[in-house]
């Protein structure tokens, strides 16, 4: 006997993504009502009765207020009937600070990871920014931690749009990720070396691969300031690349990042829809739906 489908909770601004995901996995959706008091405090309202299994969709770009929302929603959901809570957070924030680089620095990955683990039974995310930990469970110690990747879907898109492309990773941290994407379609690939001097000050060295006359795609998990991608694009074009496009899982594009990338000579920018952005070219809904169905089977 199969269990009833979980209820998919979402906030108003996430309704299009929630409806797309609900169609893909046959779930019913319900919106969380939100009121903001003049001093910034939040008042939230959930459906008065919840089923035993509930899924909350909330991508954590611009995360600070959203973390407060999760703090309020999860305990309230349990008092209203939820026994198993799954957080679907296509972009998972606060994962990059995984160690103290200087005395006194807060290791936010551990703190936010434990915070989420105290609220949810399962966390599902896409390409989390993990460098010095091997698994999501180490960062977010929940009973069920599920990681999906946008790389195969971006690689499929690249294969459809370009003939014999060359994939370039912008730094050493992208090596395993870009190798997976390239090998699935037999693409040539290489990985740059990056030296970071600050959030907006990075130095790039190209790999020893011939880019002359090639259609190059710089592939990465996240684009934030855009400086790393722009630096790689300028070097690739100077080395003779015919074209340079960019493909990323998470389109953060803070401030003028997209303009910086385009000014560097990048032709097209493609992203998945983990963060809503005009560059979205790949939907993660089917992959997330399949993972949810397996999680709740």
Secondary structure by P-SEA (a helix, b strand, c coil): ccccbbbbbbcccaaaaaaaaaaacbbbbbbbbbbbcccbbbbbbcccccccbbbbbbbccccaaaaaaaaacaaaaaaacccbbbbbccccccccccccccccccaaaaaaaaaaaacccbbbbccccccccccccccccccbbbbbbaaaaaaaaaaacccbbbbbbccccaaaaaaaaaaacccccbbbbbbbccccbbbbbbcccccccccccccccccccaaaaaaaaaaaaaacccbbbbbbcccccccaaaaaaaaacccbbbbccccccccccccaaaaaaaaaaaaac
